[in-house]
Amino acid sequence: DEERQRVYVSNRDHRLNPPGEETVPVAVTVSERILEGGNPDPEPEPEPEPEPEVPAGTAYTPRSLTAIPDASDTATDDRPVGSVVEQSTGHVYVANEQRPARIRVIDPVADTTLRTITVPNAAEEGVRDVALDEAKDELYVAYANKWVVLDQASGEVKRGPFDFDANVRGIDVDLARGRVLGATRGTGFLVADATTGAQVQKVELPGAAWTSHGVAYDAVHDRVYLSNENAAGTVGLRVLDGSTYALLSEVATAAPSWRSVAVDPVAGRVYLGHAATTFDASGVTVLSTTDLSQVARLSAHAFGNKVYGVSVDTRHGRVYVSARDRYPTGLVQLQRGA
C-alpha cells in the first residue's frame, strides 16, 4: 500500500515464527514503514456520502427538460412514450414511438442525451415501453406485439425477440419471479417467462370497457398496478396481488385516460399519466398506495400534455413525464417537495 507505506504478507500456513514456535497463528500480517522522526498521523478515511433525504411532500415543481425539445423543433422527430429510471445513476431511458425503434438515455441533471439505443431488426416499429434489470444490466423493450432483452450498455440483443398475443402498450418486470408483465389493451395483462419468453399466464379481469395500457410492479409490497385508457370506462386503476394476480382494489373514475402508471414504494405514491390533449387538463394524477386516495392532481400544462409515460427516481423524489406530442417539451421532471 504505497500511500500508507504498508506491506501485507499472506502466511500460507498461518505461521508467524519458525515451526513449533508459533504463538497466535494468523493468516495475514501487516508491516508499516517507520520513517525517520516517526510516522505522521494517517489521514482519516473519508466518510461515505449519506443517502439523500427523500422528499415526502405533496407539492411538485415541474421542470421542462430540453434533451427532447418541444414540438417547434422540427429537426427532432421523437414521440416519447414509456420510460424507466436507472436508480443507481438517475438516468432516464425514454422509449420513442417514432420509427425506427429506439430509446434515448438522458441525464436529467445535465439535461442532455447520453446516447441513443437502436433496437436491432425493428426499423419498421416504434418502441412502446421499457423496463430495467440493473443487477444484470438488462434493458427490456416492448414494441409492436413483441418484447426483447438488450444489453443495457451496448444495445446488443441478449434474448428474444419474443411474442405477445397482441400489440403491447406497457411493460414491467417481476425480477424475483423471473416474470415479464405486458399490458396489451385487453381487460388484464400477459405474464411471460423472462428467460425463455414463454407465455406463463393470461390474466383476464371483468369489464368490457377496459383497455390495459400501463402496468407497474411494486417489488416492495408485491403489487401489480394496471391502468386503463378508455373513454367509456368507469374504472381507471386496478391493483392486484403480485403472486396470485387476484384483484385487490380499484379506483373509479369516469372516462379514464390513464395511459401510463408508475409506483414509488418508498414514498407510497402511484403516478398516473393522462393521455388527454386538452390544455391544462392532462398531466399527472398522484394517489396514495395506502388507500388509493388522491394526493395531487397536476393538470396544468407545465406538468405535461398527452402523457404517454411516467417513471420515478425513488432516491430523489423525482417523477419523469413523457409528453408524447412534446408539449411543453418531450420530457418533464417533477420534483416532489419536502
Steps between C-alpha positions, in 0.01 A plus 500: 500500500716786368288778639516373858845333467369161610589145394249217527636144527288189447609220736415182315513275808392775739855511648666803651810323640712197411307170516424402857539853636165649395311703754178616334467379140373761255433504129629849417755729665529872442832686517519878492813687396646712779629832374782693660347722764192281530194453284250779453143434597324330209227688323158385619291292265242718322147471631258343252254742349162472672199393302293801393195568710200403290244783487154392609288808432191533284616793285685438174713746304514442122817548297483466122808316377635600161680172428181417309399845372149633450301443183625820337834326442423331169846347478398264782244231418470341845168379640595424862291233669588249775807557714699354789753650743831331572497545878878471544576791265173691468518467121169469315439255216228643276325290235434665163178407322638637175667257261765359496475342845735681738546617858662819625717484813479839671696654786231726650744691721706612201187501282675320219469180298782261588435255219228347284440126499364363173299180527646245255276373221214733591540785252131493408377518859481755778578418862209511747657447842819391678608338828836434667680226687790703638667204671543325164537815286197396295255727321154360422342658192136468389397576141223386263394159640852414616749547779876460498781514755801717410834552664449825687835649392559368149142454382579151370226238517536262794165319465209511262313651340202317648132532410201627694160393364406863423662840459656615825472844662666455840764270646658435839696220665464294817868411531470279809263264318660544158181634345424760233164678522349639181193723466347427160177705499291211632317479831811378680860425406736227383769330707809356328813320616784754502757241388323283243234748385227238538158629597427391857154643556236726353334698777148604400285727713132599477385810315451547128576872525861441598812513285823446692772742399730548798643238733733543798633248750576595862765253618495634857133429564451236227227685314414546132346830388301504177367817336216551256458741211140467384256790469206266556643350817420565864810346660842651441740300718516146630731360766576128506692260720843444347496126567144387427395796280179519700323835471541692826362848432389744232472873444176621345518788255283606210654471153850408620796621296775342712730382228802439724571409861801496731532420869737636763503250790735721702270803509181295468380670182338385176546724196250489212565674170203652318487453123260794455606787273277770650703797623544499880307173526764234438811451716519258791278376782674396823342241731599350834596133490342456844137567411518628138375841611604797287813680616524752215353578159772658288295611200674823397668505159842525666457144633473353150237459233397169343702304753597157368758408762589553867795370702645573843843569648422369848831619652445865419121527485489583129235400249563501125212571265509411131289747301441310178440808279781692680297765683643683690804283412546130441607422856395683818657447840275538805689559824308400809523755778597446862 
